[in-house]
Amino acid sequence: MNALALEVDQTLRSVDKATATRLERLVRDALDLVHSPTPAAHGRQERERWLQRLDAIRGSVGTGQHGTSTEEILDDLRSDRC
């Protein structure tokens, strides 16, 4: 283990959990930047992760049934005004 890895390990063990979590996130983010081959590839990876999170959120709140579209709701509301 090199000196930097040892220092990070010792620091993670010596600080409170919240600080250790923040430090770990920063280190992982830095590693992601270093391992990303190009900014464009990194952007695609971020977009893919975001889409996966969005799908998970949709799955957790969805009913699995198709509902009324936003346009249909707005059209209905507009027709009530006339």
Helices and strands as residue ranges (DSSP letters): H 3-14, H 17-35, H 39-61, H 70-81
